[in-house]
Amino acid sequence: MTRTTRLDQAAELPIWRRPVTLLFLMAAAMPVAFATWSALLNNFVIEVAQFDGSDIGWLHTVREIPGFLAVGVIAVILFVREQVLAMVSLILLGVATAITAWFPSLGGILMITLLSSIGFHYYETVNQSLQLQWLTKEEAPRVLGLLLAAGSAATLASYGLIVLLWEPLGLTYNMVYLASGGFTALLALFALLAYPQFEAPNPQIKKMVLRRRYWLYYAMQFMAGARRQIFVVFAGFMMVERFGFAVHEVTGLFLINLVANMMIAPLMGHAVARFGEQKTLLFEYVGLVIVFTAYAGVYYFSWGVLLAATLYVIDHLLFGLALALKTYFQKIADPRDIAPTAAVAFTINHIAAVFLPAGLGYLWLYSPGAVFVVAAGMAATSFALALLIPRHPAPGNETRLGLVRDSAPAE
C-alpha cells in the first residue's frame, strides 16, 4: 500500500525522497523525451514523410488537441491522485516517443503524436499544479527558475549525445527515439514506485473552476498559447526549410539554447522575486515583439542565417520568463483552486493552438514572413494585458482595473 506523507512531514524523509527532489526528477525526465522528439521532428518529417508547411501545421494542430482538452484532468483526479497521474502521463509520453519512428507516414505520425501529446499535456497540467501546491510563495520564483535550469541540463545531455554521436555512429531516428523515450518512461516508473504520496495542506476543488477575478490570468494564458505556437511550429521549421539545417545543426542550435538557459534561468527566478511579475512580463513581451518583427525581416529582406539563429536563441530565452505568469496566479489564487484552475488555464492556453498551426500553415505557403508579423501583434497584445497586473498581486488585488472599480488606489 502506498504511503501518504503530509508536506509538513516531508522534511523528515531522506533528501532524495522529498517533494522538491521529486519536482526536480520530473523536470529532468520530461525534456529527455519531449525535447529530443522536438529536435528531430522537423528533419524526420521532411526527410522521411516529405511534409510541407501545411502538413507540419496539421501535425501541430493534432498535437495541441490534448492540451485543449486538459480540463479533463479535473475528471481524472476524482479517481487518481495528481502525483500518480503525473507519473502515468510521463510513462505514456516516453513510450509514445520511443516508437515514433515506427510510423513514418502522415497518418502514423499524427496518431503517435496524439498519444505522446496526451502524456505531455496531462503531465504538464498536474506538474504546474503540484509545483504551486508544494512550493511556498516565497520560494516559488527561485525554485521555478532552478527547475527550468534542471530541465535544460537534462536536455543538454541528450542533445550533446545527438550532436557528438549522430554522424560518427550513424545513429538513426529509431535508435534515438527509442533511447530517449525509454529513459523517460523508466525514470517515471521509478518515481511512481519509490516516492510516497505527498498530501498538500489545502485539499483541491475537484470540479471546473472559472472565477471572474482570474480573468486577466485567463486572457494572458490565451495569448501566451497562441504566441508560443508560432515559435514552436514555425521558428524551427524555418531553420530547416529556408536554411537547410541538418539534424546535428538543429540540435546544435538547441544546445546553445540549453547552455544559455542553464546559466540564465536561475537569474530569471531572482528577477521575478526582485522586480515583480509585471515588470518581468513587460520585458519579455517587448523582447518578443522585437524578435518576431526581426524574424519577418529575415524573410522579407533576406537578413541571413546568423541573424535567424541568434533570434531563435533569444526567442527561447525570453519564453523562460513566463514563469512570472505562474507566480502571478499563485499570489492571487485561493489555494484550493490551484489544481482545477491549472487544468482550465491549460485548456485556455491551447484554444488557439488547435486551429492556429493549421491556419498559419496555409499562410506560410504564401508568405512565411506574415506569420511572424502575426506573432509580433500577439506579443504586443500580451504587453497591453501585462500593464494591468498590479505591483503587489493578491486575492482582491488581481488587476489594476479591479482596483479602479473598487475605488482603491492603484499601486
MARLUM-115880 format. One record per residue (C-alpha): residue in three letters; x, y, z; residue number from 1. Coordinates in steps of 0.25 Angstrom, whole numbers, always signed. Example, Ala and Ser with C-alpha at 12.3 -4.5 7.8 and 13.67 -1.06 7.14 Angstrom:
! residues 2
- ala / +49 / -18 / +31 / 1
- ser / +55 / -4 / +29 / 2
This chain:
! residues 411
- met / +0 / +0 / +0 / 1
- thr / +5 / +14 / -4 / 2
- arg / +9 / +22 / +8 / 3
- thr / +3 / +36 / +9 / 4
- thr / +12 / +47 / +15 / 5
- arg / +8 / +61 / +18 / 6
- leu / +16 / +73 / +13 / 7
- asp / +20 / +77 / +27 / 8
- gln / +25 / +63 / +30 / 9
- ala / +34 / +62 / +17 / 10
- ala / +46 / +69 / +24 / 11
- glu / +47 / +56 / +32 / 12
- leu / +50 / +48 / +19 / 13
- pro / +63 / +46 / +12 / 14
- ile / +66 / +57 / +3 / 15
- trp / +65 / +49 / -9 / 16
- arg / +50 / +45 / -5 / 17
- arg / +45 / +59 / -2 / 18
- pro / +35 / +67 / -11 / 19
- val / +45 / +77 / -17 / 20
- thr / +54 / +66 / -21 / 21
- leu / +43 / +59 / -28 / 22
- leu / +40 / +72 / -35 / 23
- phe / +54 / +72 / -40 / 24
- leu / +53 / +58 / -44 / 25
- met / +41 / +61 / -52 / 26
- ala / +47 / +73 / -58 / 27
- ala / +59 / +65 / -63 / 28
- ala / +51 / +53 / -68 / 29
- met / +41 / +60 / -77 / 30
- pro / +50 / +68 / -86 / 31
- val / +58 / +56 / -90 / 32
- ala / +47 / +50 / -98 / 33
- phe / +39 / +63 / -102 / 34
- ala / +51 / +71 / -106 / 35
- thr / +58 / +60 / -113 / 36
- trp / +45 / +58 / -121 / 37
- ser / +45 / +73 / -124 / 38
- ala / +59 / +73 / -128 / 39
- leu / +58 / +62 / -138 / 40
- leu / +44 / +65 / -143 / 41
- asn / +46 / +75 / -154 / 42
- asn / +57 / +67 / -161 / 43
- phe / +49 / +54 / -158 / 44
- val / +36 / +59 / -165 / 45
- ile / +43 / +66 / -176 / 46
- glu / +53 / +55 / -180 / 47
- val / +44 / +42 / -177 / 48
- ala / +30 / +47 / -179 / 49
- gln / +32 / +59 / -188 / 50
- phe / +24 / +69 / -180 / 51
- asp / +21 / +83 / -186 / 52
- gly / +17 / +95 / -178 / 53
- ser / +2 / +91 / -178 / 54
- asp / +6 / +77 / -173 / 55
- ile / +14 / +82 / -161 / 56
- gly / +3 / +91 / -157 / 57
- trp / -7 / +80 / -157 / 58
- leu / +3 / +71 / -148 / 59
- his / +4 / +82 / -138 / 60
- thr / -11 / +84 / -138 / 61
- val / -13 / +70 / -135 / 62
- arg / -2 / +71 / -124 / 63
- glu / -10 / +82 / -117 / 64
- ile / -23 / +75 / -117 / 65
- pro / -20 / +69 / -103 / 66
- gly / -15 / +82 / -98 / 67
- phe / -29 / +88 / -102 / 68
- leu / -35 / +76 / -94 / 69
- ala / -26 / +77 / -82 / 70
- val / -39 / +82 / -74 / 71
- gly / -42 / +67 / -74 / 72
- val / -31 / +65 / -63 / 73
- ile / -42 / +70 / -53 / 74
- ala / -50 / +58 / -56 / 75
- val / -38 / +49 / -55 / 76
- ile / -33 / +54 / -42 / 77
- leu / -47 / +50 / -36 / 78
- phe / -41 / +36 / -36 / 79
- val / -26 / +37 / -38 / 80
- arg / -17 / +45 / -29 / 81
- glu / -10 / +57 / -37 / 82
- gln / +4 / +51 / -33 / 83
- val / +0 / +37 / -39 / 84
- leu / -6 / +44 / -52 / 85
- ala / +7 / +52 / -54 / 86
- met / +16 / +39 / -54 / 87
- val / +6 / +31 / -63 / 88
- ser / +6 / +42 / -72 / 89
- leu / +21 / +43 / -73 / 90
- ile / +21 / +28 / -76 / 91
- leu / +11 / +30 / -87 / 92
- leu / +20 / +41 / -93 / 93
- gly / +32 / +33 / -92 / 94
- val / +26 / +20 / -99 / 95
- ala / +20 / +28 / -110 / 96
- thr / +33 / +36 / -113 / 97
- ala / +41 / +22 / -113 / 98
- ile / +32 / +17 / -124 / 99
- thr / +31 / +30 / -133 / 100
- ala / +40 / +25 / -144 / 101
- trp / +32 / +12 / -146 / 102
- phe / +21 / +21 / -152 / 103
- pro / +27 / +28 / -164 / 104
- ser / +15 / +33 / -171 / 105
- leu / +6 / +45 / -169 / 106
- gly / -5 / +37 / -162 / 107
- gly / +4 / +29 / -154 / 108
- ile / +12 / +41 / -149 / 109
- leu / -2 / +48 / -146 / 110
- met / -6 / +36 / -138 / 111
- ile / +7 / +35 / -129 / 112
- thr / +7 / +50 / -128 / 113
- leu / -7 / +50 / -122 / 114
- leu / -3 / +39 / -111 / 115
- ser / +10 / +46 / -107 / 116
- ser / +3 / +59 / -106 / 117
- ile / -7 / +53 / -97 / 118
- gly / +4 / +49 / -88 / 119
- phe / +11 / +62 / -89 / 120
- his / -1 / +71 / -87 / 121
- tyr / -7 / +64 / -75 / 122
- tyr / +7 / +63 / -69 / 123
- glu / +9 / +78 / -71 / 124
- thr / -5 / +81 / -65 / 125
- val / -3 / +74 / -52 / 126
- asn / +12 / +77 / -51 / 127
- gln / +9 / +92 / -51 / 128
- ser / -2 / +89 / -40 / 129
- leu / +8 / +81 / -32 / 130
- gln / +19 / +92 / -33 / 131
- leu / +9 / +103 / -27 / 132
- gln / +4 / +94 / -16 / 133
- trp / +17 / +89 / -12 / 134
- leu / +25 / +102 / -12 / 135
- thr / +23 / +114 / -3 / 136
- lys / +20 / +127 / -10 / 137
- glu / +34 / +132 / -4 / 138
- glu / +42 / +121 / -10 / 139
- ala / +34 / +119 / -23 / 140
- pro / +41 / +129 / -32 / 141
- arg / +55 / +123 / -29 / 142
- val / +51 / +109 / -29 / 143
- leu / +44 / +110 / -42 / 144
- gly / +56 / +116 / -48 / 145
- leu / +64 / +105 / -43 / 146
- leu / +54 / +95 / -49 / 147
- leu / +55 / +101 / -62 / 148
- ala / +70 / +100 / -62 / 149
- ala / +70 / +86 / -58 / 150
- gly / +61 / +83 / -70 / 151
- ser / +71 / +90 / -79 / 152
- ala / +82 / +82 / -73 / 153
- ala / +75 / +68 / -75 / 154
- thr / +72 / +73 / -89 / 155
- leu / +86 / +77 / -91 / 156
- ala / +92 / +63 / -88 / 157
- ser / +82 / +58 / -99 / 158
- tyr / +85 / +68 / -110 / 159
- gly / +100 / +67 / -107 / 160
- leu / +100 / +52 / -110 / 161
- ile / +92 / +54 / -123 / 162
- val / +102 / +65 / -127 / 163
- leu / +114 / +57 / -124 / 164
- leu / +109 / +43 / -128 / 165
- trp / +99 / +45 / -139 / 166
- glu / +109 / +45 / -151 / 167
- pro / +121 / +37 / -144 / 168
- leu / +112 / +25 / -140 / 169
- gly / +102 / +26 / -151 / 170
- leu / +90 / +28 / -142 / 171
- thr / +76 / +27 / -147 / 172
- tyr / +63 / +33 / -143 / 173
- asn / +58 / +20 / -138 / 174
- met / +70 / +18 / -129 / 175
- val / +70 / +32 / -123 / 176
- tyr / +55 / +32 / -121 / 177
- leu / +55 / +18 / -114 / 178
- ala / +67 / +22 / -105 / 179
- ser / +61 / +36 / -101 / 180
- gly / +46 / +31 / -99 / 181
- gly / +51 / +19 / -92 / 182
- phe / +59 / +27 / -82 / 183
- thr / +47 / +36 / -79 / 184
- ala / +38 / +24 / -77 / 185
- leu / +47 / +17 / -67 / 186
- leu / +50 / +29 / -59 / 187
- ala / +35 / +32 / -57 / 188
- leu / +33 / +17 / -53 / 189
- phe / +44 / +18 / -43 / 190
- ala / +37 / +31 / -37 / 191
- leu / +24 / +25 / -37 / 192
- leu / +29 / +13 / -28 / 193
- ala / +39 / +20 / -20 / 194
- tyr / +33 / +33 / -15 / 195
- pro / +21 / +34 / -4 / 196
- gln / +9 / +41 / -8 / 197
- phe / +10 / +55 / -3 / 198
- glu / -2 / +62 / +3 / 199
- ala / -3 / +77 / +2 / 200
- pro / -9 / +85 / +13 / 201
- asn / -21 / +90 / +4 / 202
- pro / -30 / +80 / -2 / 203
- gln / -33 / +83 / -16 / 204
- ile / -46 / +86 / -22 / 205
- lys / -49 / +75 / -32 / 206
- lys / -59 / +82 / -41 / 207
- met / -57 / +92 / -52 / 208
- val / -54 / +106 / -46 / 209
- leu / -56 / +119 / -54 / 210
- arg / -55 / +131 / -46 / 211
- arg / -57 / +145 / -51 / 212
- arg / -46 / +151 / -43 / 213
- tyr / -36 / +142 / -50 / 214
- trp / -40 / +148 / -64 / 215
- leu / -26 / +155 / -66 / 216
- tyr / -19 / +142 / -64 / 217
- tyr / -28 / +134 / -73 / 218
- ala / -26 / +145 / -84 / 219
- met / -11 / +145 / -83 / 220
- gln / -11 / +129 / -83 / 221
- phe / -19 / +130 / -96 / 222
- met / -9 / +140 / -103 / 223
- ala / +3 / +132 / -98 / 224
- gly / -2 / +119 / -104 / 225
- ala / -5 / +126 / -117 / 226
- arg / +8 / +133 / -118 / 227
- arg / +16 / +121 / -114 / 228
- gln / +10 / +112 / -125 / 229
- ile / +17 / +121 / -135 / 230
- phe / +30 / +119 / -129 / 231
- val / +29 / +104 / -126 / 232
- val / +23 / +101 / -140 / 233
- phe / +30 / +111 / -150 / 234
- ala / +43 / +116 / -144 / 235
- gly / +50 / +102 / -144 / 236
- phe / +43 / +99 / -157 / 237
- met / +49 / +112 / -164 / 238
- met / +63 / +107 / -160 / 239
- val / +61 / +94 / -167 / 240
- glu / +53 / +99 / -179 / 241
- arg / +59 / +112 / -182 / 242
- phe / +74 / +110 / -178 / 243
- gly / +75 / +95 / -180 / 244
- phe / +79 / +91 / -165 / 245
- ala / +83 / +77 / -163 / 246
- val / +79 / +69 / -151 / 247
- his / +92 / +71 / -144 / 248
- glu / +92 / +86 / -147 / 249
- val / +78 / +88 / -142 / 250
- thr / +82 / +80 / -129 / 251
- gly / +94 / +89 / -128 / 252
- leu / +85 / +101 / -128 / 253
- phe / +77 / +95 / -117 / 254
- leu / +89 / +92 / -109 / 255
- ile / +93 / +107 / -110 / 256
- asn / +79 / +110 / -104 / 257
- leu / +81 / +100 / -93 / 258
- val / +94 / +105 / -89 / 259
- ala / +88 / +119 / -88 / 260
- asn / +76 / +114 / -81 / 261
- met / +85 / +107 / -70 / 262
- met / +92 / +120 / -67 / 263
- ile / +81 / +130 / -68 / 264
- ala / +68 / +122 / -63 / 265
- pro / +72 / +123 / -49 / 266
- leu / +74 / +138 / -51 / 267
- met / +60 / +139 / -57 / 268
- gly / +54 / +134 / -44 / 269
- his / +62 / +144 / -36 / 270
- ala / +57 / +155 / -46 / 271
- val / +43 / +151 / -43 / 272
- ala / +45 / +152 / -28 / 273
- arg / +52 / +165 / -29 / 274
- phe / +45 / +173 / -39 / 275
- gly / +31 / +166 / -39 / 276
- glu / +23 / +159 / -49 / 277
- gln / +18 / +172 / -57 / 278
- lys / +32 / +177 / -60 / 279
- thr / +37 / +163 / -63 / 280
- leu / +26 / +160 / -73 / 281
- leu / +26 / +174 / -79 / 282
- phe / +41 / +172 / -82 / 283
- glu / +38 / +158 / -88 / 284
- tyr / +27 / +164 / -97 / 285
- val / +35 / +176 / -102 / 286
- gly / +46 / +166 / -106 / 287
- leu / +37 / +157 / -113 / 288
- val / +31 / +168 / -122 / 289
- ile / +45 / +171 / -126 / 290
- val / +49 / +157 / -129 / 291
- phe / +37 / +153 / -137 / 292
- thr / +38 / +166 / -145 / 293
- ala / +52 / +163 / -148 / 294
- tyr / +48 / +148 / -152 / 295
- ala / +39 / +155 / -162 / 296
- gly / +51 / +163 / -167 / 297
- val / +59 / +150 / -169 / 298
- tyr / +49 / +146 / -180 / 299
- tyr / +45 / +160 / -186 / 300
- phe / +59 / +165 / -186 / 301
- ser / +68 / +152 / -186 / 302
- trp / +76 / +157 / -174 / 303
- gly / +83 / +143 / -173 / 304
- val / +84 / +130 / -165 / 305
- leu / +93 / +136 / -154 / 306
- leu / +83 / +146 / -150 / 307
- ala / +72 / +136 / -151 / 308
- ala / +80 / +126 / -142 / 309
- thr / +82 / +138 / -132 / 310
- leu / +68 / +141 / -131 / 311
- tyr / +64 / +127 / -129 / 312
- val / +73 / +127 / -116 / 313
- ile / +67 / +140 / -111 / 314
- asp / +53 / +136 / -114 / 315
- his / +55 / +123 / -106 / 316
- leu / +61 / +130 / -94 / 317
- leu / +50 / +141 / -94 / 318
- phe / +39 / +130 / -93 / 319
- gly / +46 / +125 / -80 / 320
- leu / +41 / +138 / -73 / 321
- ala / +27 / +132 / -74 / 322
- leu / +30 / +126 / -60 / 323
- ala / +25 / +140 / -55 / 324
- leu / +11 / +136 / -60 / 325
- lys / +11 / +124 / -51 / 326
- thr / +15 / +132 / -39 / 327
- tyr / +5 / +143 / -42 / 328
- phe / -6 / +133 / -41 / 329
- gln / +0 / +127 / -29 / 330
- lys / -1 / +140 / -22 / 331
- ile / -16 / +143 / -26 / 332
- ala / -22 / +129 / -25 / 333
- asp / -30 / +122 / -14 / 334
- pro / -20 / +111 / -10 / 335
- arg / -32 / +101 / -13 / 336
- asp / -33 / +106 / -27 / 337
- ile / -19 / +102 / -32 / 338
- ala / -22 / +89 / -38 / 339
- pro / -35 / +92 / -45 / 340
- thr / -30 / +105 / -50 / 341
- ala / -17 / +99 / -55 / 342
- ala / -26 / +90 / -64 / 343
- val / -35 / +101 / -68 / 344
- ala / -23 / +110 / -71 / 345
- phe / -16 / +99 / -79 / 346
- thr / -29 / +98 / -88 / 347
- ile / -30 / +113 / -90 / 348
- asn / -15 / +113 / -93 / 349
- his / -18 / +103 / -104 / 350
- ile / -31 / +109 / -110 / 351
- ala / -23 / +116 / -121 / 352
- ala / -13 / +105 / -122 / 353
- val / -24 / +95 / -128 / 354
- phe / -27 / +104 / -140 / 355
- leu / -15 / +113 / -141 / 356
- pro / -4 / +104 / -146 / 357
- ala / -13 / +99 / -158 / 358
- gly / -18 / +112 / -162 / 359
- leu / -4 / +119 / -161 / 360
- gly / +2 / +107 / -169 / 361
- tyr / -6 / +111 / -181 / 362
- leu / -2 / +126 / -179 / 363
- trp / +13 / +120 / -178 / 364
- leu / +11 / +115 / -192 / 365
- tyr / +9 / +129 / -198 / 366
- ser / +16 / +138 / -188 / 367
- pro / +25 / +132 / -177 / 368
- gly / +29 / +146 / -172 / 369
- ala / +14 / +149 / -170 / 370
- val / +13 / +138 / -160 / 371
- phe / +23 / +145 / -151 / 372
- val / +16 / +159 / -153 / 373
- val / +4 / +152 / -147 / 374
- ala / +13 / +147 / -135 / 375
- ala / +18 / +161 / -133 / 376
- gly / +4 / +166 / -132 / 377
- met / +1 / +155 / -121 / 378
- ala / +13 / +159 / -113 / 379
- ala / +8 / +174 / -113 / 380
- thr / -6 / +170 / -108 / 381
- ser / +1 / +162 / -97 / 382
- phe / +9 / +174 / -93 / 383
- ala / -4 / +182 / -92 / 384
- leu / -10 / +172 / -83 / 385
- ala / +2 / +172 / -74 / 386
- leu / +0 / +186 / -72 / 387
- leu / -12 / +183 / -64 / 388
- ile / -4 / +174 / -54 / 389
- pro / -3 / +181 / -40 / 390
- arg / +10 / +183 / -33 / 391
- his / +6 / +174 / -22 / 392
- pro / -3 / +163 / -27 / 393
- ala / -12 / +157 / -16 / 394
- pro / -26 / +152 / -14 / 395
- gly / -35 / +164 / -16 / 396
- asn / -24 / +171 / -23 / 397
- glu / -23 / +163 / -36 / 398
- thr / -23 / +175 / -46 / 399
- arg / -22 / +190 / -47 / 400
- leu / -35 / +190 / -53 / 401
- gly / -41 / +183 / -41 / 402
- leu / -34 / +194 / -32 / 403
- val / -40 / +205 / -40 / 404
- arg / -54 / +199 / -40 / 405
- asp / -53 / +197 / -25 / 406
- ser / -49 / +211 / -23 / 407
- ala / -36 / +207 / -17 / 408
- pro / -23 / +214 / -20 / 409
- ala / -15 / +207 / -31 / 410
- glu / -1 / +202 / -28 / 411
